[in-house]
Amino acid sequence: MAAKKRKFSEDYVKFGFTFIEKGELQLPQCVISMNVLSNDSMRPNRLGRHLKQQYPSLVLKTKEFFSSKAESLKRLRLDKSGSYPTASFEIAFMVAKQKKPHTIDQELIMKN
């Protein structure tokens, strides 16, 4: 018997969660730590427990507080799968490894 595929409810924002899509599954994502939990964790009691255990100082925050965090998180993503842009970090890391002026970044980009 297959596990039940739980769907995200907008009420879960009050627990500090939004969701990402992975295939046909919706997975809860914490708007504070960006951690992604299993689909089975998409239950109000489990999301609430995560908030209380991990961020007790945020328990009394309003739904609007978490909604604004969720919107910020969505703007960071490239798509609903939870992928984040990493190219600029990779280029900066390559430049740093070269220990040369930042003007060589174009040269590094052309090589890779």
C-alpha positions as CSV (number, residue, x, y, z in Angstrom):
1,M,0.0,0.0,0.0
2,A,1.5,3.4,-1.0
3,A,1.8,6.1,1.5
4,K,-0.7,8.9,1.4
5,K,0.5,11.9,-0.6
6,R,-0.3,14.9,1.6
7,K,-1.0,18.3,0.1
8,F,0.1,21.7,1.4
9,S,-2.5,23.9,3.0
10,E,-2.1,27.6,3.3
11,D,-2.8,27.2,7.0
12,Y,0.7,25.6,7.4
13,V,2.3,29.0,6.9
14,K,1.4,29.8,10.5
15,F,3.8,27.0,11.5
16,G,6.6,28.6,9.4
17,F,6.3,26.3,6.3
18,T,5.9,26.6,2.6
19,F,6.4,23.8,0.1
20,I,8.5,22.6,-2.8
21,E,7.5,20.2,-5.5
22,K,9.5,17.1,-6.1
23,G,7.9,15.1,-8.9
24,E,4.3,14.8,-7.9
25,L,5.0,15.3,-4.2
26,Q,4.7,18.4,-2.2
27,L,7.4,18.6,0.5
28,P,7.2,21.0,3.5
29,Q,10.1,23.6,3.6
30,C,10.8,25.6,6.7
31,V,10.9,29.3,5.9
32,I,13.5,30.0,8.6
33,S,16.1,27.2,8.1
34,M,15.1,26.3,4.5
35,N,15.2,22.6,5.6
36,V,12.9,20.3,3.6
37,L,11.0,17.6,5.5
38,S,9.3,14.5,4.2
39,N,5.8,14.5,2.8
40,D,4.7,12.5,5.8
41,S,5.7,15.5,8.0
42,M,3.1,17.6,6.3
43,R,0.7,17.4,9.3
44,P,-0.2,20.3,11.5
45,N,1.0,18.7,14.7
46,R,4.4,17.8,13.2
47,L,4.9,21.2,11.6
48,G,3.9,22.8,14.9
49,R,6.3,20.6,16.8
50,H,9.2,21.5,14.5
51,L,8.5,25.2,15.2
52,K,8.3,24.7,18.9
53,Q,11.4,22.6,19.2
54,Q,13.6,24.4,16.7
55,Y,12.5,28.0,17.1
56,P,10.7,28.5,20.4
57,S,11.2,32.3,20.3
58,L,9.1,32.4,17.0
59,V,6.1,30.4,18.3
60,L,4.1,33.6,19.0
61,K,4.9,35.2,15.6
62,T,2.0,36.0,13.4
63,K,1.0,34.3,10.1
64,E,2.0,37.5,8.3
65,F,5.5,37.2,9.7
66,F,5.9,33.7,8.2
67,S,4.2,34.7,5.0
68,S,6.7,37.4,4.4
69,K,9.6,34.9,5.1
70,A,7.9,32.5,2.6
71,E,7.7,35.2,-0.1
72,S,11.4,36.0,0.4
73,L,12.3,32.3,0.1
74,K,10.2,32.0,-3.1
75,R,12.1,34.9,-4.6
76,L,15.4,33.1,-4.0
77,R,14.3,30.0,-5.8
78,L,14.7,29.5,-9.5
79,D,11.7,27.2,-9.6
80,K,9.2,25.3,-7.3
81,S,11.6,22.4,-7.0
82,G,13.6,24.3,-4.4
83,S,16.6,24.8,-6.6
84,Y,18.7,27.8,-5.8
85,P,21.1,29.8,-8.0
86,T,24.6,28.7,-7.4
87,A,26.6,29.8,-10.5
88,S,27.7,33.1,-8.9
89,F,29.0,31.3,-5.8
90,E,30.9,28.8,-8.0
91,I,32.5,31.6,-10.0
92,A,33.5,33.5,-6.9
93,F,35.0,30.4,-5.4
94,M,37.0,29.7,-8.6
95,V,38.3,33.4,-8.5
96,A,39.2,33.0,-4.8
97,K,41.1,29.8,-5.5
98,Q,43.2,31.6,-8.2
99,K,44.3,34.2,-5.6
100,K,44.4,36.8,-8.4
101,P,42.4,40.0,-9.0
102,H,38.7,39.7,-9.7
103,T,39.3,40.8,-13.3
104,I,40.1,37.3,-14.2
105,D,36.5,36.1,-13.7
106,Q,35.7,36.4,-17.4
107,E,38.7,34.3,-18.3
108,L,37.6,31.6,-15.8
109,I,34.0,31.7,-17.2
110,M,35.3,31.1,-20.7
111,K,37.4,28.1,-19.6
112,N,34.5,26.4,-17.9
